[in-house]
């Protein structure tokens, strides 16, 4: 099954940025809701780290899909459109 991974990693050190410190849990919840509302055959899941902490919050379509950086609630429509296209492709 195809997935939409959202980083929810939290780093307590303010000198090390983290997605959770930038409200990625809200993004995870909103993306999950929007995927359900759009009947997308995709699982929205937490990820501990996607490796781009400096430019987070981060999300990725998996397997082998695109990354999304600096994700915010006002950018979710772009991810939903990409998820629709992603779920229509085989792989």
NUMI-308853 format. One record per residue: residue number from 1; residue in three letters; x, y, z of N, C-alpha, C in turn. Coordinates in steps of 0.2 Angstrom, whole numbers, plus 5000, padded with zeros to 4 digits. Last residue first. Example, Ala and Ser with C-alpha at 12.3 -4.5 7.8 and 13.67 -1.06 7.14 Angstrom:
! NUMI-308853
@n->2, res->SER, npx->5064, npy->4989, npz->5035, capx->5068, capy->4995, capz->5036, cpx->5064, cpy->5000, cpz->5039;
@n->1, res->ALA, npx->5066, npy->4972, npz->5039, capx->5062, capy->4978, capz->5039, cpx->5066, cpy->4984, cpz->5039;
//
This chain:
! NUMI-308853
@n->91, res->UNK, npx->5015, npy->5005, npz->4956, capx->5022, capy->5005, capz->4959, cpx->5022, cpy->5004, cpz->4966;
@n->90, res->UNK, npx->5005, npy->5015, npz->4946, capx->5007, capy->5009, capz->4948, cpx->5014, cpy->5009, cpz->4951;
@n->89, res->UNK, npx->4996, npy->5030, npz->4950, capx->5001, capy->5027, capz->4946, cpx->5003, cpy->5020, cpz->4950;
@n->88, res->UNK, npx->4987, npy->5035, npz->4958, capx->4984, capy->5032, capz->4952, cpx->4990, cpy->5029, cpz->4948;
@n->87, res->UNK, npx->4994, npy->5039, npz->4969, capx->4990, capy->5033, capz->4970, cpx->4987, cpy->5031, cpz->4963;
@n->86, res->UNK, npx->4999, npy->5051, npz->4963, capx->5004, capy->5046, capz->4965, cpx->5000, cpy->5039, cpz->4966;
@n->85, res->UNK, npx->4988, npy->5059, npz->4961, capx->4992, capy->5057, capz->4956, cpx->4996, cpy->5051, cpz->4957;
@n->84, res->UNK, npx->4985, npy->5061, npz->4975, capx->4980, capy->5058, capz->4970, cpx->4984, cpy->5056, cpz->4964;
@n->83, res->UNK, npx->4996, npy->5067, npz->4980, capx->4994, capy->5060, capz->4982, cpx->4989, cpy->5057, cpz->4978;
@n->82, res->UNK, npx->4996, npy->5079, npz->4973, capx->5002, capy->5075, capz->4972, cpx->5000, cpy->5068, cpz->4974;
@n->81, res->UNK, npx->4985, npy->5084, npz->4980, capx->4985, capy->5084, capz->4972, cpx->4990, cpy->5079, cpz->4970;
@n->80, res->UNK, npx->4989, npy->5085, npz->4993, capx->4984, capy->5081, capz->4991, cpx->4983, cpy->5079, cpz->4984;
@n->79, res->UNK, npx->5000, npy->5094, npz->4992, capx->5001, capy->5087, capz->4994, cpx->4996, cpy->5083, cpz->4992;
@n->78, res->UNK, npx->4992, npy->5106, npz->4989, capx->4998, capy->5103, capz->4984, cpx->4999, cpy->5096, cpz->4985;
@n->77, res->UNK, npx->4985, npy->5107, npz->5000, capx->4981, capy->5105, capz->4994, cpx->4986, cpy->5103, cpz->4989;
@n->76, res->UNK, npx->4993, npy->5111, npz->5010, capx->4991, capy->5104, capz->5010, cpx->4988, cpy->5102, cpz->5004;
@n->75, res->UNK, npx->4998, npy->5124, npz->5013, capx->5001, capy->5120, capz->5008, cpx->4998, cpy->5113, cpz->5007;
@n->74, res->UNK, npx->4993, npy->5128, npz->5025, capx->4990, capy->5132, capz->5019, cpx->4993, cpy->5129, cpz->5013;
@n->73, res->UNK, npx->4999, npy->5121, npz->5035, capx->4992, capy->5120, capz->5033, cpx->4990, cpy->5123, cpz->5027;
@n->72, res->UNK, npx->5016, npy->5117, npz->5028, capx->5011, capy->5121, capz->5032, cpx->5004, cpy->5119, cpz->5030;
@n->71, res->UNK, npx->5032, npy->5111, npz->5025, capx->5025, capy->5110, capz->5025, cpx->5021, cpy->5114, cpz->5030;
@n->70, res->UNK, npx->5045, npy->5111, npz->5021, capx->5042, capy->5117, capz->5024, cpx->5035, cpy->5117, cpz->5023;
@n->69, res->UNK, npx->5044, npy->5099, npz->5008, capx->5048, capy->5102, capz->5014, cpx->5044, cpy->5109, cpz->5015;
@n->68, res->UNK, npx->5041, npy->5083, npz->5002, capx->5038, capy->5090, capz->5003, cpx->5041, cpy->5093, cpz->5009;
@n->67, res->UNK, npx->5047, npy->5071, npz->4990, capx->5047, capy->5074, capz->4997, cpx->5044, cpy->5081, cpz->4997;
@n->66, res->UNK, npx->5039, npy->5059, npz->4980, capx->5042, capy->5065, capz->4981, cpx->5042, cpy->5067, cpz->4988;
@n->65, res->UNK, npx->5042, npy->5041, npz->4982, capx->5038, capy->5047, capz->4980, cpx->5042, cpy->5053, cpz->4981;
@n->64, res->UNK, npx->5046, npy->5028, npz->4986, capx->5049, capy->5031, capz->4981, cpx->5046, cpy->5038, cpz->4978;
@n->63, res->UNK, npx->5030, npy->5021, npz->4992, capx->5037, capy->5021, capz->4991, cpx->5040, cpy->5025, cpz->4985;
@n->62, res->UNK, npx->5027, npy->5038, npz->4999, capx->5031, capy->5032, capz->4998, cpx->5027, cpy->5026, cpz->4996;
@n->61, res->UNK, npx->5029, npy->5055, npz->5000, capx->5025, capy->5049, capz->4997, cpx->5029, cpy->5043, cpz->4996;
@n->60, res->UNK, npx->5033, npy->5064, npz->5014, capx->5035, capy->5060, capz->5008, cpx->5030, cpy->5055, cpz->5006;
@n->59, res->UNK, npx->5037, npy->5079, npz->5023, capx->5032, capy->5074, capz->5022, cpx->5035, cpy->5070, cpz->5015;
@n->58, res->UNK, npx->5042, npy->5090, npz->5036, capx->5043, capy->5086, capz->5030, cpx->5038, cpy->5081, cpz->5030;
@n->57, res->UNK, npx->5043, npy->5107, npz->5043, capx->5041, capy->5100, capz->5043, cpx->5041, cpy->5097, cpz->5036;
@n->56, res->UNK, npx->5060, npy->5108, npz->5038, capx->5054, capy->5105, capz->5039, cpx->5049, cpy->5110, cpz->5041;
@n->55, res->UNK, npx->5074, npy->5110, npz->5035, capx->5069, capy->5113, capz->5031, cpx->5062, cpy->5110, cpz->5032;
@n->54, res->UNK, npx->5082, npy->5104, npz->5044, capx->5083, capy->5111, capz->5043, cpx->5077, cpy->5114, cpz->5039;
@n->53, res->UNK, npx->5078, npy->5090, npz->5043, capx->5076, capy->5094, capz->5049, cpx->5076, cpy->5101, cpz->5048;
@n->52, res->UNK, npx->5078, npy->5079, npz->5034, capx->5078, capy->5086, capz->5032, cpx->5076, cpy->5091, cpz->5037;
@n->51, res->UNK, npx->5075, npy->5066, npz->5038, capx->5082, capy->5068, capz->5036, cpx->5083, cpy->5075, cpz->5034;
@n->50, res->UNK, npx->5064, npy->5061, npz->5042, capx->5065, capy->5060, capz->5035, cpx->5071, cpy->5063, cpz->5033;
@n->49, res->UNK, npx->5059, npy->5052, npz->5057, capx->5064, capy->5057, capz->5054, cpx->5064, cpy->5056, cpz->5046;
@n->48, res->UNK, npx->5048, npy->5045, npz->5061, capx->5052, capy->5048, capz->5066, cpx->5057, cpy->5053, cpz->5063;
@n->47, res->UNK, npx->5032, npy->5047, npz->5054, capx->5039, capy->5045, capz->5053, cpx->5043, cpy->5048, cpz->5058;
@n->46, res->UNK, npx->5015, npy->5042, npz->5054, capx->5020, capy->5046, capz->5057, cpx->5027, cpy->5043, cpz->5055;
@n->45, res->UNK, npx->5005, npy->5041, npz->5039, capx->5008, capy->5038, capz->5045, cpx->5013, cpy->5043, cpz->5047;
@n->44, res->UNK, npx->4991, npy->5037, npz->5029, capx->4995, capy->5043, capz->5032, cpx->4998, cpy->5040, cpz->5039;
@n->43, res->UNK, npx->4989, npy->5027, npz->5016, capx->4989, capy->5027, capz->5023, cpx->4993, cpy->5033, cpz->5025;
@n->42, res->UNK, npx->4977, npy->5028, npz->5002, capx->4984, capy->5029, capz->5005, cpx->4984, cpy->5029, cpz->5012;
@n->41, res->UNK, npx->4967, npy->5030, npz->4992, capx->4969, capy->5024, capz->4995, cpx->4976, cpy->5024, cpz->4997;
@n->40, res->UNK, npx->4956, npy->5044, npz->4996, capx->4963, capy->5042, capz->4993, cpx->4965, cpy->5035, cpz->4996;
@n->39, res->UNK, npx->4944, npy->5051, npz->4998, capx->4944, capy->5044, capz->4997, cpx->4950, cpy->5041, cpz->4994;
@n->38, res->UNK, npx->4945, npy->5064, npz->5003, capx->4946, capy->5063, capz->4996, cpx->4946, cpy->5055, cpz->4994;
@n->37, res->UNK, npx->4944, npy->5062, npz->5017, capx->4938, capy->5065, capz->5013, cpx->4939, cpy->5065, cpz->5006;
@n->36, res->UNK, npx->4956, npy->5055, npz->5019, capx->4950, capy->5052, capz->5020, cpx->4944, cpy->5055, cpz->5016;
@n->35, res->UNK, npx->4965, npy->5066, npz->5016, capx->4965, capy->5060, capz->5012, cpx->4959, cpy->5056, cpz->5013;
@n->34, res->UNK, npx->4961, npy->5075, npz->5026, capx->4960, capy->5077, capz->5019, cpx->4960, cpy->5070, cpz->5015;
@n->33, res->UNK, npx->4965, npy->5068, npz->5038, capx->4958, capy->5070, capz->5037, cpx->4956, cpy->5071, cpz->5029;
@n->32, res->UNK, npx->4978, npy->5067, npz->5036, capx->4975, capy->5061, capz->5037, cpx->4967, cpy->5062, cpz->5035;
@n->31, res->UNK, npx->4982, npy->5081, npz->5036, capx->4983, capy->5077, capz->5030, cpx->4979, cpy->5070, cpz->5030;
@n->30, res->UNK, npx->4978, npy->5084, npz->5049, capx->4975, capy->5087, capz->5043, cpx->4976, cpy->5083, cpz->5037;
@n->29, res->UNK, npx->4988, npy->5076, npz->5056, capx->4981, capy->5076, capz->5057, cpx->4977, cpy->5078, cpz->5051;
@n->28, res->UNK, npx->5000, npy->5081, npz->5051, capx->4998, capy->5074, capz->5051, cpx->4991, cpy->5073, cpz->5051;
@n->27, res->UNK, npx->4999, npy->5095, npz->5055, capx->4999, capy->5093, capz->5048, cpx->4997, cpy->5086, cpz->5047;
@n->26, res->UNK, npx->4999, npy->5093, npz->5069, capx->4994, capy->5096, capz->5066, cpx->4993, cpy->5095, cpz->5059;
@n->25, res->UNK, npx->5012, npy->5088, npz->5070, capx->5007, capy->5084, capz->5072, cpx->5000, cpy->5087, cpz->5070;
@n->24, res->UNK, npx->5021, npy->5098, npz->5066, capx->5020, capy->5093, capz->5061, cpx->5014, cpy->5088, cpz->5064;
@n->23, res->UNK, npx->5025, npy->5111, npz->5073, capx->5018, capy->5108, capz->5072, cpx->5016, cpy->5103, cpz->5067;
@n->22, res->UNK, npx->5038, npy->5112, npz->5074, capx->5035, capy->5116, capz->5070, cpx->5028, cpy->5114, cpz->5068;
@n->21, res->UNK, npx->5043, npy->5102, npz->5082, capx->5043, capy->5109, capz->5085, cpx->5039, cpy->5114, cpz->5081;
@n->20, res->UNK, npx->5042, npy->5092, npz->5073, capx->5037, capy->5092, capz->5079, cpx->5037, cpy->5099, cpz->5082;
@n->19, res->UNK, npx->5054, npy->5094, npz->5066, capx->5047, capy->5095, capz->5063, cpx->5042, cpy->5095, cpz->5068;
@n->18, res->UNK, npx->5067, npy->5103, npz->5073, capx->5063, capy->5097, capz->5072, cpx->5056, cpy->5099, cpz->5069;
@n->17, res->UNK, npx->5084, npy->5110, npz->5075, capx->5077, capy->5110, capz->5073, cpx->5073, cpy->5104, cpz->5072;
@n->16, res->UNK, npx->5094, npy->5112, npz->5087, capx->5093, capy->5107, capz->5082, cpx->5085, cpy->5107, cpz->5080;
@n->15, res->UNK, npx->5093, npy->5122, npz->5097, capx->5098, capy->5123, capz->5092, cpx->5098, cpy->5117, cpz->5086;
@n->14, res->UNK, npx->5084, npy->5117, npz->5106, capx->5082, capy->5122, capz->5102, cpx->5087, cpy->5124, cpz->5096;
@n->13, res->UNK, npx->5083, npy->5100, npz->5110, capx->5088, capy->5105, capz->5109, cpx->5085, cpy->5111, cpz->5104;
@n->12, res->UNK, npx->5073, npy->5091, npz->5108, capx->5072, capy->5095, capz->5114, cpx->5077, cpy->5101, cpz->5113;
@n->11, res->UNK, npx->5065, npy->5086, npz->5094, capx->5072, capy->5087, capz->5097, cpx->5071, cpy->5092, cpz->5102;
@n->10, res->UNK, npx->5054, npy->5075, npz->5087, capx->5055, capy->5081, capz->5091, cpx->5062, cpy->5081, cpz->5094;
@n->9, res->UNK, npx->5046, npy->5070, npz->5072, capx->5052, capy->5069, capz->5076, cpx->5052, cpy->5076, cpz->5080;
@n->8, res->UNK, npx->5036, npy->5067, npz->5063, capx->5034, capy->5070, capz->5069, cpx->5040, cpy->5070, cpz->5074;
@n->7, res->UNK, npx->5034, npy->5068, npz->5045, capx->5039, capy->5068, capz->5051, cpx->5036, cpy->5071, cpz->5057;
@n->6, res->UNK, npx->5023, npy->5058, npz->5037, capx->5024, capy->5064, capz->5040, cpx->5029, cpy->5064, cpz->5046;
@n->5, res->UNK, npx->5020, npy->5049, npz->5022, capx->5024, capy->5049, capz->5029, cpx->5025, cpy->5056, cpz->5031;
@n->4, res->UNK, npx->5008, npy->5040, npz->5015, capx->5011, capy->5047, capz->5015, cpx->5014, cpy->5048, cpz->5022;
@n->3, res->UNK, npx->5009, npy->5026, npz->5005, capx->5009, capy->5029, capz->5011, cpx->5011, cpy->5036, cpz->5010;
@n->2, res->UNK, npx->5002, npy->5011, npz->4997, capx->5006, capy->5018, capz->4996, cpx->5004, cpy->5022, cpz->5003;
@n->1, res->UNK, npx->5004, npy->4994, npz->5000, capx->5000, capy->5000, capz->5000, cpx->5004, cpy->5006, cpz->5000;
//
